[in-house]
């Protein structure tokens, strides 16, 4: 991919997720418009973005490679790469750059990675989970692909506000944990509502012949949670931060196994 030019005529947009505004700058106004459409509901008007990323697009038709995501720390910068993008971010200057194919989903992955790093320092994390707010409380439904995250979102009653059907944003606040809406979606292909609420419970999903809830505690709860946390870096300090956050979370939030059949009646158990 070509290097960034020194004097770009840029357009920009601020995307704010979890209260963290990130300014995205690109010399292609059409791509900036795509970003605004992709992250509708999370576009901020603030001129005080905490972080700035300059984006350079590869020429149209550039093929993506098959390389898996890699995140490494080198000389004061986070380096992020996959077959369709290369990115770097310097936390001390709050500046970064992204070289990517003309694909908004490449940017989506970079933003997820950046938020996992930011959340780790705050004691939070991104979780493979759908989540919803009902009666002022948030409920998380976590599991591997096919476990039923999107199914629980589809079955949610009309009075539930969906935060996401794929990637839940979890952050501590004043001794409690809150779930925050995200634009990161799965099969439903729509962004979650930009809301937040204290987490009432985390449900680890399993499909079965009947609806039932069983408590999970201690090491089993920590293992179940860690298995679904989204994290890419292998830096020992950050791995420890995530582990500590998982242990603290299960000490404050009930963790339960939810076995269910794909029917709206399962939501009668969610209280």
Residue pairs with C-beta under 8 A, 6 or more apart in sequence:
1 56
1 58
1 62
1 86
1 99
1 100
2 56
2 58
2 59
2 99
3 56
3 99
4 54
4 56
4 97
4 99
5 27
5 56
8 25
8 27
8 54
9 27
10 25
10 26
10 27
10 54
11 25
11 26
11 27
11 28
11 29
11 32
12 23
12 24
12 25
12 26
12 32
13 23
13 24
13 32
13 35
13 36
13 39
13 43
14 21
14 22
14 23
14 24
14 43
14 44
14 45
14 46
14 49
15 21
15 22
15 24
15 35
15 39
15 42
15 43
15 44
15 111
15 183
16 22
16 42
16 43
16 44
16 46
17 42
17 111
17 115
17 169
17 180
17 182
17 183
18 115
18 119
18 124
18 169
18 171
18 180
18 182
19 180
20 50
20 51
20 115
20 118
21 44
21 46
21 48
21 49
21 50
21 51
22 49
22 50
22 51
22 52
22 53
22 111
22 114
23 49
23 51
23 52
23 53
24 32
24 35
24 53
24 55
24 107
25 52
25 53
25 54
25 55
26 32
26 35
26 54
26 55
26 56
26 57
27 56
28 57
31 55
31 57
31 102
31 104
34 104
35 104
35 107
36 43
38 104
38 107
38 108
38 183
39 183
39 191
40 183
40 191
41 183
41 191
41 193
41 194
42 182
42 183
42 191
42 194
50 94
51 89
51 94
51 95
51 96
51 114
52 94
52 95
52 96
53 87
53 89
53 95
53 96
53 97
53 98
53 110
54 95
54 96
54 97
54 98
55 97
55 98
55 99
55 100
55 107
56 97
56 98
56 99
56 100
57 100
57 101
57 102
58 99
58 100
58 101
58 102
60 102
62 101
62 102
64 83
64 84
64 101
64 103
65 83
65 84
66 83
67 81
67 82
67 83
68 82
68 83
69 80
69 81
69 82
69 109
69 113
69 232
70 79
70 80
70 81
70 82
70 232
71 78
71 79
71 80
71 113
71 232
71 233
71 234
72 78
72 79
72 233
72 234
73 79
73 233
73 235
76 90
76 92
77 88
77 89
77 90
78 88
78 89
78 90
78 91
78 113
78 114
78 117
78 233
79 87
79 88
80 86
80 87
80 88
80 89
80 110
80 113
80 232
81 87
82 106
82 109
84 100
84 101
84 103
84 106
85 98
85 99
85 100
85 101
85 106
85 107
85 109
85 110
86 98
86 99
86 100
87 96
87 97
87 98
87 99
87 100
87 110
87 113
88 96
88 97
89 95
89 96
89 114
89 117
90 96
91 117
96 114
98 106
98 107
98 110
100 106
100 107
100 110
108 184
112 126
112 167
112 184
112 230
113 232
113 233
115 126
115 169
116 125
116 126
116 230
116 231
116 232
116 233
117 233
117 238
119 125
119 126
119 169
119 170
119 171
120 231
120 238
120 241
120 242
120 245
121 241
122 171
122 172
123 171
123 172
123 241
123 244
123 245
123 248
124 169
124 170
124 171
124 172
124 177
124 245
125 170
125 229
125 230
125 231
125 242
125 245
125 246
126 167
126 168
126 169
126 170
126 184
126 229
126 230
126 231
127 140
127 142
127 167
127 168
127 170
127 225
127 228
127 229
127 230
128 142
128 143
128 144
128 149
128 166
128 167
128 168
128 228
128 229
128 230
129 140
129 141
129 142
129 143
129 149
129 164
129 167
129 168
129 202
129 228
130 140
130 141
130 149
130 150
130 152
130 153
130 162
130 163
130 164
130 165
130 166
130 168
130 186
131 138
131 139
131 140
131 141
131 162
131 163
131 164
131 168
131 179
131 192
132 138
132 139
132 152
132 153
132 156
132 160
132 161
132 162
132 163
133 139
133 160
133 161
133 163
133 179
133 193
133 195
133 197
134 157
134 159
134 160
134 161
134 270
135 159
136 197
136 198
137 197
137 198
137 199
137 200
138 163
138 178
138 179
138 196
138 197
138 198
138 199
138 200
139 199
139 200
139 201
139 203
139 270
140 168
140 170
140 179
140 199
140 201
140 202
140 203
141 148
141 149
141 152
141 153
141 203
141 205
141 258
142 149
142 168
142 202
142 203
142 204
142 205
142 224
142 225
142 228
143 149
143 204
143 205
143 206
143 228
144 227
144 228
147 205
147 206
147 207
148 205
148 207
148 260
148 262
149 165
149 166
149 186
149 205
150 165
150 166
150 186
150 187
150 188
151 262
152 205
152 260
152 266
153 162
153 164
153 165
153 188
154 165
154 188
155 262
155 263
155 264
155 266
155 267
156 162
156 267
157 264
157 267
160 267
161 193
161 195
162 188
162 192
162 193
163 169
163 179
163 180
163 181
163 182
163 192
163 193
163 195
164 181
164 182
164 184
164 185
164 192
165 185
165 186
165 187
165 188
165 192
166 184
166 185
166 186
166 187
166 188
167 182
167 184
167 185
167 186
167 230
168 179
168 182
169 179
169 180
169 181
169 182
170 177
170 178
170 179
170 180
170 199
170 249
171 177
171 178
171 180
172 178
172 245
172 248
173 198
175 252
176 198
176 199
176 252
177 198
177 199
177 249
177 252
177 253
178 196
178 197
178 198
178 199
179 196
179 197
179 199
180 195
180 196
181 191
181 192
181 193
181 194
181 195
181 196
182 191
182 192
183 191
183 192
184 191
184 192
185 191
185 192
199 253
200 253
200 254
201 253
201 254
201 255
201 256
202 225
202 249
202 253
202 254
202 255
202 256
203 213
203 256
203 257
203 258
203 270
204 216
204 224
204 228
204 255
204 256
204 257
204 258
205 257
205 258
205 260
206 257
206 258
206 259
206 260
207 259
207 260
207 261
207 262
208 259
208 260
208 261
209 261
210 259
210 261
211 258
211 259
211 260
211 261
211 263
211 265
211 266
211 268
211 269
212 258
212 259
212 260
212 269
213 256
213 257
213 258
213 259
213 269
214 256
214 257
214 259
215 254
215 255
215 256
215 257
216 224
216 255
216 256
216 257
217 250
217 255
218 250
221 250
221 255
222 246
222 247
222 250
224 255
224 257
225 246
225 249
225 250
225 255
226 242
226 243
226 246
229 242
229 246
231 238
231 239
231 242
233 239
258 266
258 269
260 266
